[in-house]
Structure formats: C-alpha cells, structure tokens
Amino acid sequence: MCLAVPGELLSLSGKTPETRTGEIDFGGVRRSVNMAYLPDANPGDHVMVHVGFGIAVVDEAEAQRLWDLLEEIGETGFD
C-alpha cells in the first residue's frame, strides 16, 4: 500500500529544481524532503509527502483532516 503523509513546509534550499529540498514538519518531526515535483510550493504551504518526495500541495484544512485520520489508525509515529 502506498501512503502519502501531510506536513508543513518550513523552509526551502537548493538552486535548481533537481536539487530543491524542503524541511517539512510532520507534527513535531522534521525531515528533509525532495521538492523537485513542487516548484511552486513555498514555506507555509502544506504538502503531501511520499517516500521522501513532495507530491502535492494541499490546503491546511485538508492536511489536518488527513493527519487526524492517520492518528485515528495509529500511523503517526516516525520511530
């Protein structure tokens, strides 16, 4: 099963689309994510992340709804 997880884009780095990375906050856990697929994403946006790649920008309400569903099924741990 494939799963994308919502997070908030905190910052961006990288000079070219291929090297663009973002620091994403997943409910207190921060990870570096490849942002090459989302050239228009900006800090403050909420993005869906799948296997280390940002794949979609979603609004904050949708991100929260998805995070709540993940918590409900016990899939929010990043151990």
LINNOR-V761404 format. One line per field, one symbol per residue. ss: DSSP state (a for helix, b for strand, c for the rest). psi: psi as a letter, one per 30 degrees, with the letter a starting at -180 (. if undefined). A space follows every 50 residues. Layout:
ss->???
psi->???
This chain:
ss->ccccbbbbbbbbbcccaaacbbbbbbccbbbbbbcccccccccccbbbbb ccbbbbbbcaaaaaaaaaaaaaccccccc
psi->kkkkkklkjelklkflefgklkkkjihfkklkkkgefiffklkflklkkk hgkkfkklleeeeeeeeeeeeeghhgkh.
